[in-house]
């Protein structure tokens, strides 16, 4: 379990850094990007694609966000938050599925 504990600690440190560390995007914006919720256009379209359909992200998505006043550094931070947030949700769902499978084997 030590390896798993180290992985979770590293993941928590990453989340803390991207959500609470210094940056151009506000902590509120970063939290919304991480959770893929509460984002206003055009960020909702861009970051929703980053989280769920990354192959569909286009230059036009970034152009719309820049036209709305978001800078390159800010967009970079928000894209990272969206991607890490989605990976955290998928990781947690995978762990829950494994725990259910193991519990099912122990019951059977």
KOLGU-4560 file (N, C-alpha, C; in nm, 3 decimals, padded with zeros to 5 digits):
<recs>
<n_xx: 00.080 n_yy: -00.119 n_zz: 00.000 ca_xx: 00.000 ca_yy: 00.000 ca_zz: 00.000 c_xx: 00.085 c_yy: 00.127 c_zz: 00.000 mol: A seq: 1 type: UNK>
<n_xx: 00.210 n_yy: 00.118 n_zz: 00.036 ca_xx: 00.295 ca_yy: 00.236 ca_zz: 00.042 c_xx: 00.306 c_yy: 00.305 c_zz: -00.094 mol: A seq: 2 type: UNK>
<n_xx: 00.319 n_yy: 00.227 n_zz: -00.200 ca_xx: 00.328 ca_yy: 00.286 ca_zz: -00.334 c_xx: 00.200 c_yy: 00.361 c_zz: -00.366 mol: A seq: 3 type: UNK>
<n_xx: 00.085 n_yy: 00.302 n_zz: -00.337 ca_xx: -00.043 ca_yy: 00.368 ca_zz: -00.362 c_xx: -00.056 c_yy: 00.496 c_zz: -00.279 mol: A seq: 4 type: UNK>
<n_xx: -00.012 n_yy: 00.491 n_zz: -00.153 ca_xx: -00.016 ca_yy: 00.609 ca_zz: -00.068 c_xx: 00.071 c_yy: 00.721 c_zz: -00.126 mol: A seq: 5 type: UNK>
<n_xx: 00.187 n_yy: 00.685 n_zz: -00.178 ca_xx: 00.275 ca_yy: 00.785 ca_zz: -00.239 c_xx: 00.212 c_yy: 00.845 c_zz: -00.364 mol: A seq: 6 type: UNK>
<n_xx: 00.145 n_yy: 00.763 n_zz: -00.442 ca_xx: 00.078 ca_yy: 00.812 ca_zz: -00.563 c_xx: -00.033 c_yy: 00.909 c_zz: -00.525 mol: A seq: 7 type: UNK>
<n_xx: -00.114 n_yy: 00.873 n_zz: -00.426 ca_xx: -00.223 ca_yy: 00.962 ca_zz: -00.383 c_xx: -00.167 c_yy: 01.092 c_zz: -00.325 mol: A seq: 8 type: UNK>
<n_xx: -00.058 n_yy: 01.085 n_zz: -00.251 ca_xx: 00.002 ca_yy: 01.206 ca_zz: -00.196 c_xx: 00.054 c_yy: 01.295 c_zz: -00.308 mol: A seq: 9 type: UNK>
<n_xx: 00.115 n_yy: 01.237 n_zz: -00.408 ca_xx: 00.165 ca_yy: 01.315 ca_zz: -00.522 c_xx: 00.048 c_yy: 01.378 c_zz: -00.597 mol: A seq: 10 type: UNK>
<n_xx: -00.059 n_yy: 01.303 n_zz: -00.613 ca_xx: -00.176 ca_yy: 01.355 ca_zz: -00.683 c_xx: -00.239 c_yy: 01.469 c_zz: -00.605 mol: A seq: 11 type: UNK>
<n_xx: -00.250 n_yy: 01.454 n_zz: -00.475 ca_xx: -00.305 ca_yy: 01.563 ca_zz: -00.391 c_xx: -00.217 c_yy: 01.687 c_zz: -00.399 mol: A seq: 12 type: UNK>
<n_xx: -00.086 n_yy: 01.669 n_zz: -00.402 ca_xx: 00.005 ca_yy: 01.783 ca_zz: -00.414 c_xx: -00.012 c_yy: 01.853 c_zz: -00.548 mol: A seq: 13 type: UNK>
<n_xx: -00.030 n_yy: 01.776 n_zz: -00.655 ca_xx: -00.054 ca_yy: 01.834 ca_zz: -00.787 c_xx: -00.183 c_yy: 01.914 c_zz: -00.787 mol: A seq: 14 type: UNK>
<n_xx: -00.291 n_yy: 01.855 n_zz: -00.735 ca_xx: -00.418 ca_yy: 01.926 ca_zz: -00.728 c_xx: -00.405 c_yy: 02.055 c_zz: -00.648 mol: A seq: 15 type: UNK>
<n_xx: -00.340 n_yy: 02.048 n_zz: -00.534 ca_xx: -00.324 ca_yy: 02.167 ca_zz: -00.451 c_xx: -00.248 c_yy: 02.276 c_zz: -00.526 mol: A seq: 16 type: UNK>
<n_xx: -00.145 n_yy: 02.238 n_zz: -00.596 ca_xx: -00.063 ca_yy: 02.336 ca_zz: -00.668 c_xx: -00.141 c_yy: 02.402 c_zz: -00.780 mol: A seq: 17 type: UNK>
<n_xx: -00.212 n_yy: 02.324 n_zz: -00.859 ca_xx: -00.283 ca_yy: 02.386 ca_zz: -00.972 c_xx: -00.405 c_yy: 02.463 c_zz: -00.926 mol: A seq: 18 type: UNK>
<n_xx: -00.465 n_yy: 02.425 n_zz: -00.814 ca_xx: -00.584 ca_yy: 02.495 ca_zz: -00.766 c_xx: -00.552 c_yy: 02.615 c_zz: -00.678 mol: A seq: 19 type: UNK>
<n_xx: -00.444 n_yy: 02.608 n_zz: -00.602 ca_xx: -00.415 ca_yy: 02.711 ca_zz: -00.502 c_xx: -00.284 c_yy: 02.785 c_zz: -00.520 mol: A seq: 20 type: UNK>
<n_xx: -00.200 n_yy: 02.738 n_zz: -00.610 ca_xx: -00.071 ca_yy: 02.803 ca_zz: -00.630 c_xx: -00.085 c_yy: 02.935 c_zz: -00.705 mol: A seq: 21 type: UNK>
<n_xx: 00.026 n_yy: 03.002 n_zz: -00.718 ca_xx: 00.027 ca_yy: 03.128 ca_zz: -00.793 c_xx: -00.006 c_yy: 03.102 c_zz: -00.939 mol: A seq: 22 type: UNK>
<n_xx: -00.069 n_yy: 03.198 n_zz: -00.999 ca_xx: -00.101 ca_yy: 03.185 ca_zz: -01.140 c_xx: -00.175 c_yy: 03.306 c_zz: -01.191 mol: A seq: 23 type: UNK>
<n_xx: -00.198 n_yy: 03.310 n_zz: -01.320 ca_xx: -00.272 ca_yy: 03.419 ca_zz: -01.384 c_xx: -00.422 c_yy: 03.403 c_zz: -01.364 mol: A seq: 24 type: UNK>
<n_xx: -00.471 n_yy: 03.279 n_zz: -01.373 ca_xx: -00.613 ca_yy: 03.253 ca_zz: -01.353 c_xx: -00.645 c_yy: 03.257 c_zz: -01.204 mol: A seq: 25 type: UNK>
<n_xx: -00.763 n_yy: 03.305 n_zz: -01.171 ca_xx: -00.802 ca_yy: 03.311 ca_zz: -01.030 c_xx: -00.825 c_yy: 03.170 c_zz: -00.976 mol: A seq: 26 type: UNK>
<n_xx: -00.809 n_yy: 03.153 n_zz: -00.845 ca_xx: -00.838 ca_yy: 03.021 ca_zz: -00.787 c_xx: -00.981 c_yy: 02.975 c_zz: -00.817 mol: A seq: 27 type: UNK>
<n_xx: -01.075 n_yy: 03.069 n_zz: -00.821 ca_xx: -01.214 ca_yy: 03.034 ca_zz: -00.853 c_xx: -01.225 c_yy: 02.980 c_zz: -00.996 mol: A seq: 28 type: UNK>
<n_xx: -01.159 n_yy: 03.046 n_zz: -01.091 ca_xx: -01.160 ca_yy: 02.999 ca_zz: -01.230 c_xx: -01.096 c_yy: 02.862 c_zz: -01.240 mol: A seq: 29 type: UNK>
<n_xx: -00.986 n_yy: 02.844 n_zz: -01.169 ca_xx: -00.917 ca_yy: 02.715 ca_zz: -01.175 c_xx: -01.004 c_yy: 02.604 c_zz: -01.117 mol: A seq: 30 type: UNK>
<n_xx: -01.074 n_yy: 02.633 n_zz: -01.006 ca_xx: -01.162 ca_yy: 02.532 ca_zz: -00.944 c_xx: -01.276 c_yy: 02.497 c_zz: -01.039 mol: A seq: 31 type: UNK>
<n_xx: -01.332 n_yy: 02.597 n_zz: -01.106 ca_xx: -01.439 ca_yy: 02.569 ca_zz: -01.201 c_xx: -01.389 c_yy: 02.486 c_zz: -01.319 mol: A seq: 32 type: UNK>
<n_xx: -01.270 n_yy: 02.518 n_zz: -01.367 ca_xx: -01.211 ca_yy: 02.440 ca_zz: -01.477 c_xx: -01.184 c_yy: 02.297 c_zz: -01.431 mol: A seq: 33 type: UNK>
<n_xx: -01.130 n_yy: 02.282 n_zz: -01.311 ca_xx: -01.101 ca_yy: 02.150 ca_zz: -01.256 c_xx: -01.228 c_yy: 02.066 c_zz: -01.247 mol: A seq: 34 type: UNK>
<n_xx: -01.337 n_yy: 02.128 n_zz: -01.201 ca_xx: -01.463 ca_yy: 02.057 ca_zz: -01.186 c_xx: -01.547 c_yy: 02.050 c_zz: -01.312 mol: A seq: 35 type: UNK>
<n_xx: -01.502 n_yy: 02.120 n_zz: -01.417 ca_xx: -01.575 ca_yy: 02.128 ca_zz: -01.544 c_xx: -01.720 c_yy: 02.170 c_zz: -01.518 mol: A seq: 36 type: UNK>
<n_xx: -01.736 n_yy: 02.274 n_zz: -01.437 ca_xx: -01.869 ca_yy: 02.321 ca_zz: -01.402 c_xx: -01.866 c_yy: 02.471 c_zz: -01.373 mol: A seq: 37 type: UNK>
<n_xx: -01.975 n_yy: 02.537 n_zz: -01.405 ca_xx: -01.987 ca_yy: 02.678 ca_zz: -01.373 c_xx: -01.906 c_yy: 02.771 c_zz: -01.460 mol: A seq: 38 type: UNK>
<n_xx: -01.867 n_yy: 02.725 n_zz: -01.576 ca_xx: -01.786 ca_yy: 02.807 ca_zz: -01.666 c_xx: -01.876 c_yy: 02.882 c_zz: -01.763 mol: A seq: 39 type: UNK>
<n_xx: -01.842 n_yy: 03.007 n_zz: -01.788 ca_xx: -01.918 ca_yy: 03.088 ca_zz: -01.884 c_xx: -01.857 c_yy: 03.072 c_zz: -02.023 mol: A seq: 40 type: UNK>
<n_xx: -01.938 n_yy: 03.097 n_zz: -02.126 ca_xx: -01.884 ca_yy: 03.096 ca_zz: -02.262 c_xx: -01.777 c_yy: 03.204 c_zz: -02.276 mol: A seq: 41 type: UNK>
<n_xx: -01.676 n_yy: 03.184 n_zz: -02.353 ca_xx: -01.647 ca_yy: 03.067 ca_zz: -02.435 c_xx: -01.565 c_yy: 02.960 c_zz: -02.363 mol: A seq: 42 type: UNK>
<n_xx: -01.531 n_yy: 02.984 n_zz: -02.234 ca_xx: -01.451 ca_yy: 02.884 ca_zz: -02.163 c_xx: -01.523 c_yy: 02.752 c_zz: -02.149 mol: A seq: 43 type: UNK>
<n_xx: -01.655 n_yy: 02.755 n_zz: -02.132 ca_xx: -01.727 ca_yy: 02.629 ca_zz: -02.115 c_xx: -01.708 c_yy: 02.536 c_zz: -02.234 mol: A seq: 44 type: UNK>
<n_xx: -01.711 n_yy: 02.592 n_zz: -02.354 ca_xx: -01.691 ca_yy: 02.510 ca_zz: -02.473 c_xx: -01.550 c_yy: 02.456 c_zz: -02.484 mol: A seq: 45 type: UNK>
<n_xx: -01.453 n_yy: 02.545 n_zz: -02.466 ca_xx: -01.312 ca_yy: 02.505 ca_zz: -02.475 c_xx: -01.277 c_yy: 02.401 c_zz: -02.370 mol: A seq: 46 type: UNK>
<n_xx: -01.303 n_yy: 02.432 n_zz: -02.244 ca_xx: -01.260 ca_yy: 02.343 ca_zz: -02.137 c_xx: -01.346 c_yy: 02.218 c_zz: -02.128 mol: A seq: 47 type: UNK>
<n_xx: -01.471 n_yy: 02.226 n_zz: -02.171 ca_xx: -01.553 ca_yy: 02.105 ca_zz: -02.180 c_xx: -01.495 c_yy: 02.008 c_zz: -02.281 mol: A seq: 48 type: UNK>
<n_xx: -01.448 n_yy: 02.063 n_zz: -02.393 ca_xx: -01.382 ca_yy: 01.977 ca_zz: -02.493 c_xx: -01.252 c_yy: 01.920 c_zz: -02.438 mol: A seq: 49 type: UNK>
<n_xx: -01.174 n_yy: 02.003 n_zz: -02.370 ca_xx: -01.047 ca_yy: 01.954 ca_zz: -02.313 c_xx: -01.075 c_yy: 01.835 c_zz: -02.222 mol: A seq: 50 type: UNK>
<n_xx: -01.179 n_yy: 01.846 n_zz: -02.139 ca_xx: -01.209 ca_yy: 01.742 ca_zz: -02.041 c_xx: -01.270 c_yy: 01.617 c_zz: -02.103 mol: A seq: 51 type: UNK>
<n_xx: -01.358 n_yy: 01.634 n_zz: -02.201 ca_xx: -01.433 ca_yy: 01.517 ca_zz: -02.247 c_xx: -01.413 c_yy: 01.478 c_zz: -02.393 mol: A seq: 52 type: UNK>
<n_xx: -01.367 n_yy: 01.572 n_zz: -02.475 ca_xx: -01.348 ca_yy: 01.545 ca_zz: -02.617 c_xx: -01.223 c_yy: 01.618 c_zz: -02.668 mol: A seq: 53 type: UNK>
<n_xx: -01.107 n_yy: 01.588 n_zz: -02.613 ca_xx: -00.988 ca_yy: 01.667 ca_zz: -02.645 c_xx: -00.949 c_yy: 01.668 c_zz: -02.793 mol: A seq: 54 type: UNK>
<n_xx: -00.986 n_yy: 01.565 n_zz: -02.866 ca_xx: -00.951 ca_yy: 01.564 ca_zz: -03.008 c_xx: -01.032 c_yy: 01.665 c_zz: -03.088 mol: A seq: 55 type: UNK>
<n_xx: -01.135 n_yy: 01.721 n_zz: -03.029 ca_xx: -01.220 ca_yy: 01.817 ca_zz: -03.097 c_xx: -01.183 c_yy: 01.963 c_zz: -03.068 mol: A seq: 56 type: UNK>
<n_xx: -01.083 n_yy: 01.985 n_zz: -02.983 ca_xx: -01.039 ca_yy: 02.122 ca_zz: -02.954 c_xx: -00.976 c_yy: 02.180 c_zz: -03.081 mol: A seq: 57 type: UNK>
<n_xx: -01.015 n_yy: 02.303 n_zz: -03.112 ca_xx: -00.965 ca_yy: 02.367 ca_zz: -03.233 c_xx: -00.900 c_yy: 02.501 c_zz: -03.201 mol: A seq: 58 type: UNK>
<n_xx: -00.828 n_yy: 02.554 n_zz: -03.298 ca_xx: -00.772 ca_yy: 02.687 ca_zz: -03.284 c_xx: -00.881 c_yy: 02.790 c_zz: -03.262 mol: A seq: 59 type: UNK>
<n_xx: -00.998 n_yy: 02.767 n_zz: -03.321 ca_xx: -01.110 ca_yy: 02.860 ca_zz: -03.304 c_xx: -01.158 c_yy: 02.865 c_zz: -03.159 mol: A seq: 60 type: UNK>
<n_xx: -01.149 n_yy: 02.753 n_zz: -03.088 ca_xx: -01.186 ca_yy: 02.753 ca_zz: -02.946 c_xx: -01.094 c_yy: 02.845 c_zz: -02.867 mol: A seq: 61 type: UNK>
<n_xx: -00.965 n_yy: 02.837 n_zz: -02.896 ca_xx: -00.869 ca_yy: 02.924 ca_zz: -02.827 c_xx: -00.885 c_yy: 03.069 c_zz: -02.872 mol: A seq: 62 type: UNK>
<n_xx: -00.911 n_yy: 03.089 n_zz: -02.999 ca_xx: -00.929 ca_yy: 03.226 ca_zz: -03.049 c_xx: -01.049 c_yy: 03.293 c_zz: -02.982 mol: A seq: 63 type: UNK>
<n_xx: -01.156 n_yy: 03.218 n_zz: -02.965 ca_xx: -01.275 ca_yy: 03.274 ca_zz: -02.898 c_xx: -01.244 c_yy: 03.311 c_zz: -02.754 mol: A seq: 64 type: UNK>
<n_xx: -01.168 n_yy: 03.227 n_zz: -02.686 ca_xx: -01.131 ca_yy: 03.256 ca_zz: -02.546 c_xx: -01.039 c_yy: 03.379 c_zz: -02.539 mol: A seq: 65 type: UNK>
<n_xx: -00.944 n_yy: 03.389 n_zz: -02.631 ca_xx: -00.856 ca_yy: 03.506 ca_zz: -02.633 c_xx: -00.936 c_yy: 03.632 c_zz: -02.665 mol: A seq: 66 type: UNK>
<n_xx: -01.032 n_yy: 03.622 n_zz: -02.757 ca_xx: -01.115 ca_yy: 03.737 ca_zz: -02.792 c_xx: -01.201 c_yy: 03.781 c_zz: -02.674 mol: A seq: 67 type: UNK>
<n_xx: -01.232 n_yy: 03.689 n_zz: -02.583 ca_xx: -01.310 ca_yy: 03.721 ca_zz: -02.463 c_xx: -01.223 c_yy: 03.782 c_zz: -02.354 mol: A seq: 68 type: UNK>
<n_xx: -01.092 n_yy: 03.794 n_zz: -02.380 ca_xx: -01.004 ca_yy: 03.860 ca_zz: -02.285 c_xx: -00.912 c_yy: 03.771 c_zz: -02.206 mol: A seq: 69 type: UNK>
<n_xx: -00.911 n_yy: 03.643 n_zz: -02.234 ca_xx: -00.823 ca_yy: 03.552 ca_zz: -02.160 c_xx: -00.687 c_yy: 03.548 c_zz: -02.227 mol: A seq: 70 type: UNK>
<n_xx: -00.582 n_yy: 03.558 n_zz: -02.145 ca_xx: -00.445 ca_yy: 03.554 ca_zz: -02.196 c_xx: -00.395 c_yy: 03.412 c_zz: -02.213 mol: A seq: 71 type: UNK>
<n_xx: -00.283 n_yy: 03.400 n_zz: -02.283 ca_xx: -00.224 ca_yy: 03.268 ca_zz: -02.310 c_xx: -00.190 c_yy: 03.193 c_zz: -02.181 mol: A seq: 72 type: UNK>
<n_xx: -00.126 n_yy: 03.262 n_zz: -02.086 ca_xx: -00.089 ca_yy: 03.195 ca_zz: -01.961 c_xx: -00.213 c_yy: 03.150 c_zz: -01.884 mol: A seq: 73 type: UNK>
<n_xx: -00.313 n_yy: 03.235 n_zz: -01.881 ca_xx: -00.438 ca_yy: 03.202 ca_zz: -01.813 c_xx: -00.504 c_yy: 03.080 c_zz: -01.877 mol: A seq: 74 type: UNK>
<n_xx: -00.510 n_yy: 03.079 n_zz: -02.009 ca_xx: -00.569 ca_yy: 02.965 ca_zz: -02.079 c_xx: -00.490 c_yy: 02.837 c_zz: -02.056 mol: A seq: 75 type: UNK>
<n_xx: -00.358 n_yy: 02.848 n_zz: -02.056 ca_xx: -00.275 ca_yy: 02.730 ca_zz: -02.030 c_xx: -00.310 c_yy: 02.672 c_zz: -01.893 mol: A seq: 76 type: UNK>
<n_xx: -00.317 n_yy: 02.758 n_zz: -01.791 ca_xx: -00.349 ca_yy: 02.711 ca_zz: -01.656 c_xx: -00.486 c_yy: 02.644 c_zz: -01.651 mol: A seq: 77 type: UNK>
<n_xx: -00.584 n_yy: 02.706 n_zz: -01.716 ca_xx: -00.719 ca_yy: 02.652 ca_zz: -01.712 c_xx: -00.731 c_yy: 02.520 c_zz: -01.788 mol: A seq: 78 type: UNK>
<n_xx: -00.658 n_yy: 02.507 n_zz: -01.897 ca_xx: -00.656 ca_yy: 02.380 ca_zz: -01.971 c_xx: -00.595 c_yy: 02.270 c_zz: -01.884 mol: A seq: 79 type: UNK>
<n_xx: -00.487 n_yy: 02.302 n_zz: -01.815 ca_xx: -00.425 ca_yy: 02.202 ca_zz: -01.725 c_xx: -00.524 c_yy: 02.163 c_zz: -01.616 mol: A seq: 80 type: UNK>
<n_xx: -00.592 n_yy: 02.260 n_zz: -01.558 ca_xx: -00.690 ca_yy: 02.230 ca_zz: -01.453 c_xx: -00.801 c_yy: 02.140 c_zz: -01.506 mol: A seq: 81 type: UNK>
<n_xx: -00.851 n_yy: 02.170 n_zz: -01.625 ca_xx: -00.958 ca_yy: 02.089 ca_zz: -01.683 c_xx: -00.911 c_yy: 01.946 c_zz: -01.708 mol: A seq: 82 type: UNK>
<n_xx: -00.791 n_yy: 01.931 n_zz: -01.761 ca_xx: -00.738 ca_yy: 01.798 ca_zz: -01.791 c_xx: -00.711 c_yy: 01.718 c_zz: -01.664 mol: A seq: 83 type: UNK>
<n_xx: -00.650 n_yy: 01.781 n_zz: -01.565 ca_xx: -00.620 ca_yy: 01.711 ca_zz: -01.439 c_xx: -00.749 c_yy: 01.679 c_zz: -01.365 mol: A seq: 84 type: UNK>
<n_xx: -00.846 n_yy: 01.769 n_zz: -01.369 ca_xx: -00.974 ca_yy: 01.742 ca_zz: -01.304 c_xx: -01.042 c_yy: 01.621 c_zz: -01.365 mol: A seq: 85 type: UNK>
<n_xx: -01.043 n_yy: 01.615 n_zz: -01.497 ca_xx: -01.104 ca_yy: 01.499 ca_zz: -01.564 c_xx: -01.027 c_yy: 01.371 c_zz: -01.532 mol: A seq: 86 type: UNK>
<n_xx: -00.896 n_yy: 01.379 n_zz: -01.532 ca_xx: -00.819 ca_yy: 01.258 ca_zz: -01.501 c_xx: -00.844 c_yy: 01.213 c_zz: -01.357 mol: A seq: 87 type: UNK>
<n_xx: -00.863 n_yy: 01.308 n_zz: -01.266 ca_xx: -00.892 ca_yy: 01.273 ca_zz: -01.127 c_xx: -01.027 c_yy: 01.204 c_zz: -01.117 mol: A seq: 88 type: UNK>
<n_xx: -01.126 n_yy: 01.254 n_zz: -01.190 ca_xx: -01.258 ca_yy: 01.190 ca_zz: -01.187 c_xx: -01.251 c_yy: 01.048 c_zz: -01.244 mol: A seq: 89 type: UNK>
<n_xx: -01.179 n_yy: 01.031 n_zz: -01.353 ca_xx: -01.167 ca_yy: 00.898 ca_zz: -01.413 c_xx: -01.089 c_yy: 00.803 c_zz: -01.321 mol: A seq: 90 type: UNK>
<n_xx: -00.983 n_yy: 00.853 n_zz: -01.259 ca_xx: -00.903 ca_yy: 00.772 ca_zz: -01.167 c_xx: -00.989 c_yy: 00.727 c_zz: -01.049 mol: A seq: 91 type: UNK>
<n_xx: -01.065 n_yy: 00.821 n_zz: -00.991 ca_xx: -01.151 ca_yy: 00.787 ca_zz: -00.878 c_xx: -01.258 c_yy: 00.686 c_zz: -00.919 mol: A seq: 92 type: UNK>
<n_xx: -01.315 n_yy: 00.702 n_zz: -01.037 ca_xx: -01.415 ca_yy: 00.607 ca_zz: -01.085 c_xx: -01.354 c_yy: 00.469 c_zz: -01.105 mol: A seq: 93 type: UNK>
<n_xx: -01.232 n_yy: 00.466 n_zz: -01.156 ca_xx: -01.163 ca_yy: 00.338 ca_zz: -01.173 c_xx: -01.135 c_yy: 00.269 c_zz: -01.040 mol: A seq: 94 type: UNK>
<n_xx: -01.090 n_yy: 00.346 n_zz: -00.942 ca_xx: -01.066 ca_yy: 00.288 ca_zz: -00.810 c_xx: -01.195 c_yy: 00.236 c_zz: -00.747 mol: A seq: 95 type: UNK>
<n_xx: -01.304 n_yy: 00.311 n_zz: -00.766 ca_xx: -01.433 ca_yy: 00.266 ca_zz: -00.712 c_xx: -01.477 c_yy: 00.137 c_zz: -00.779 mol: A seq: 96 type: UNK>
<n_xx: -01.458 n_yy: 00.126 n_zz: -00.910 ca_xx: -01.495 ca_yy: 00.005 ca_zz: -00.981 c_xx: -01.412 c_yy: -00.114 c_zz: -00.934 mol: A seq: 97 type: UNK>
<n_xx: -01.283 n_yy: -00.091 n_zz: -00.913 ca_xx: -01.197 ca_yy: -00.200 ca_zz: -00.863 c_xx: -01.239 c_yy: -00.242 c_zz: -00.723 mol: A seq: 98 type: UNK>
<n_xx: -01.270 n_yy: -00.144 n_zz: -00.638 ca_xx: -01.313 ca_yy: -00.177 ca_zz: -00.501 c_xx: -01.443 c_yy: -00.257 c_zz: -00.504 mol: A seq: 99 type: UNK>
<n_xx: -01.536 n_yy: -00.220 n_zz: -00.592 ca_xx: -01.661 ca_yy: -00.296 ca_zz: -00.605 c_xx: -01.634 c_yy: -00.438 c_zz: -00.654 mol: A seq: 100 type: UNK>
<n_xx: -01.543 n_yy: -00.452 n_zz: -00.749 ca_xx: -01.510 ca_yy: -00.584 ca_zz: -00.802 c_xx: -01.447 c_yy: -00.673 c_zz: -00.695 mol: A seq: 101 type: UNK>
<n_xx: -01.358 n_yy: -00.615 n_zz: -00.618 ca_xx: -01.292 ca_yy: -00.691 ca_zz: -00.511 c_xx: -01.394 c_yy: -00.729 c_zz: -00.404 mol: A seq: 102 type: UNK>
<n_xx: -01.482 n_yy: -00.635 n_zz: -00.369 ca_xx: -01.584 ca_yy: -00.665 ca_zz: -00.269 c_xx: -01.677 c_yy: -00.776 c_zz: -00.320 mol: A seq: 103 type: UNK>
<n_xx: -01.708 n_yy: -00.774 n_zz: -00.448 ca_xx: -01.793 ca_yy: -00.878 ca_zz: -00.507 c_xx: -01.727 c_yy: -01.014 c_zz: -00.502 mol: A seq: 104 type: UNK>
<n_xx: -01.595 n_yy: -01.019 n_zz: -00.523 ca_xx: -01.523 ca_yy: -01.147 ca_zz: -00.517 c_xx: -01.519 c_yy: -01.200 c_zz: -00.375 mol: A seq: 105 type: UNK>
<n_xx: -01.506 n_yy: -01.110 n_zz: -00.277 ca_xx: -01.500 ca_yy: -01.151 ca_zz: -00.138 c_xx: -01.636 c_yy: -01.200 c_zz: -00.090 mol: A seq: 106 type: UNK>
<n_xx: -01.743 n_yy: -01.143 n_zz: -00.145 ca_xx: -01.878 ca_yy: -01.185 ca_zz: -00.107 c_xx: -01.915 c_yy: -01.319 c_zz: -00.169 mol: A seq: 107 type: UNK>
<n_xx: -01.856 n_yy: -01.345 n_zz: -00.287 ca_xx: -01.895 ca_yy: -01.463 ca_zz: -00.363 c_xx: -01.816 c_yy: -01.582 c_zz: -00.330 mol: A seq: 108 type: UNK>
</recs>
